[in-house]
């Protein structure tokens, strides 16, 4: 049986349904929040129950001149509107099949990092936290 491996060049990242071309790396962690439930006077759990689920991740890429950064993608507000920080949608998609690998309809950008070196590429990365993360079969 042949298997096809998905590589980084085979994915696209969309922020608010707009292709984020500057991306070089995407990573995310989903915690399903499942916890052990223990009975009285027993060292072993009796069951595993759902708890607080969460999703968080980080996107790394390059900074392009005159691009406007995260504000141009409407991912972060202007400093005068900091209290009205918008939710964004994040979609990781297979380039060939258009299958959503992950879709987060409501996420917030929580941290931004900047790295610039003399005679080198300027890099930018940002972290996000999402409310609900949908896998491919959730959206089928």
C-alpha positions as CSV (number, residue, x, y, z in Angstrom):
1,X,0.0,0.0,0.0
2,X,1.4,3.4,-1.0
3,X,1.2,6.3,1.4
4,X,1.6,9.9,0.6
5,X,3.4,12.1,3.1
6,X,2.2,15.7,3.6
7,X,5.1,18.1,3.6
8,X,5.3,21.8,4.5
9,X,5.3,22.9,0.9
10,X,1.9,21.2,0.4
11,X,0.0,23.4,2.9
12,X,-1.4,26.9,2.8
13,X,-2.3,29.2,5.7
14,X,-5.3,31.5,5.6
15,X,-5.9,34.3,8.1
16,X,-9.5,35.7,7.8
17,X,-9.8,33.8,4.5
18,X,-6.8,35.7,3.1
19,X,-3.7,33.7,2.1
20,X,-0.9,34.5,4.4
21,X,2.0,34.1,2.0
22,X,4.8,35.1,4.5
23,X,4.4,31.9,6.5
24,X,7.4,29.5,6.9
25,X,6.3,27.4,9.8
26,X,3.1,26.6,11.5
27,X,2.6,24.6,14.7
28,X,-0.3,24.1,17.0
29,X,-1.2,22.1,20.1
30,X,-4.7,20.8,20.8
31,X,-5.5,19.8,24.4
32,X,-8.7,17.9,24.6
33,X,-8.9,18.5,28.3
34,X,-9.6,14.9,29.2
35,X,-8.9,14.2,32.9
36,X,-8.9,11.1,35.1
37,X,-11.7,10.7,37.6
38,X,-10.8,8.8,40.7
39,X,-13.0,7.1,43.3
40,X,-12.6,7.3,47.0
41,X,-9.6,5.5,48.4
42,X,-8.4,4.2,45.0
43,X,-5.0,4.9,43.4
44,X,-6.3,4.1,39.9
45,X,-8.7,6.2,37.8
46,X,-12.1,4.8,37.1
47,X,-12.7,6.7,33.9
48,X,-11.4,9.6,31.7
49,X,-13.9,12.4,31.3
50,X,-14.0,15.4,29.0
51,X,-12.8,18.7,30.5
52,X,-11.7,22.1,29.2
53,X,-10.4,21.8,25.7
54,X,-8.0,24.3,24.2
55,X,-6.0,25.0,21.1
56,X,-2.9,27.2,20.8
57,X,-0.1,27.6,18.3
58,X,2.5,29.7,16.6
59,X,3.1,30.9,13.1
60,X,6.6,31.9,12.0
61,X,7.4,33.7,8.8
62,X,9.2,36.6,7.2
63,X,8.5,40.4,7.3
64,X,8.1,42.0,4.0
65,X,8.8,45.7,3.4
66,X,5.7,48.0,3.5
67,X,3.4,45.1,4.2
68,X,1.9,46.6,7.3
69,X,2.6,43.6,9.5
70,X,-0.1,41.9,11.5
71,X,-2.3,45.1,11.5
72,X,-2.6,45.0,7.7
73,X,-4.1,41.5,7.9
74,X,-6.5,42.9,10.6
75,X,-5.0,40.5,13.1
76,X,-4.2,43.2,15.6
77,X,-5.8,46.6,16.1
78,X,-4.2,49.9,16.1
79,X,-2.7,50.9,19.5
80,X,-5.5,53.4,20.1
81,X,-8.1,50.5,19.6
82,X,-6.2,48.0,21.7
83,X,-9.3,47.0,23.8
84,X,-11.2,46.0,20.7
85,X,-8.8,43.3,19.5
86,X,-10.5,41.3,16.8
87,X,-11.0,37.6,16.6
88,X,-9.5,36.1,13.5
89,X,-10.1,32.8,11.6
90,X,-7.1,30.5,11.0
91,X,-7.2,27.8,8.4
92,X,-4.5,25.4,7.5
93,X,-5.3,23.7,4.2
94,X,-3.8,21.0,2.0
95,X,-2.7,22.8,-1.2
96,X,-3.6,20.0,-3.6
97,X,-6.9,18.6,-2.2
98,X,-8.2,21.8,-0.5
99,X,-8.9,19.7,2.6
100,X,-8.8,21.7,5.8
101,X,-6.2,20.3,8.1
102,X,-7.3,22.6,10.9
103,X,-9.9,25.4,11.0
104,X,-10.3,27.8,14.0
105,X,-13.1,30.2,13.3
106,X,-12.4,32.4,16.4
107,X,-8.8,32.9,17.5
108,X,-6.8,35.8,19.0
109,X,-3.2,36.7,18.4
110,X,-1.7,36.8,21.9
111,X,2.0,37.4,21.2
112,X,4.2,38.7,18.5
113,X,8.0,38.3,18.1
114,X,10.4,40.1,15.8
115,X,13.9,39.1,14.8
116,X,16.1,41.0,12.6
117,X,19.8,40.5,11.9
118,X,22.2,42.6,9.9
119,X,22.5,41.2,6.3
120,X,19.8,38.6,7.1
121,X,16.1,38.0,6.7
122,X,13.8,39.8,9.1
123,X,11.6,37.2,10.8
124,X,8.3,37.6,12.5
125,X,6.3,35.1,14.5
126,X,3.1,35.3,16.4
127,X,1.2,33.0,18.9
128,X,-2.5,32.4,18.9
129,X,-5.2,30.9,21.1
130,X,-8.4,29.6,19.7
131,X,-11.8,28.8,21.0
132,X,-12.8,25.8,19.0
133,X,-10.6,23.9,16.5
134,X,-12.3,21.9,13.8
135,X,-10.6,18.9,12.2
136,X,-11.3,17.7,8.6
137,X,-14.1,15.3,9.5
138,X,-15.8,17.9,11.7
139,X,-16.3,20.0,8.7
140,X,-17.3,17.2,6.3
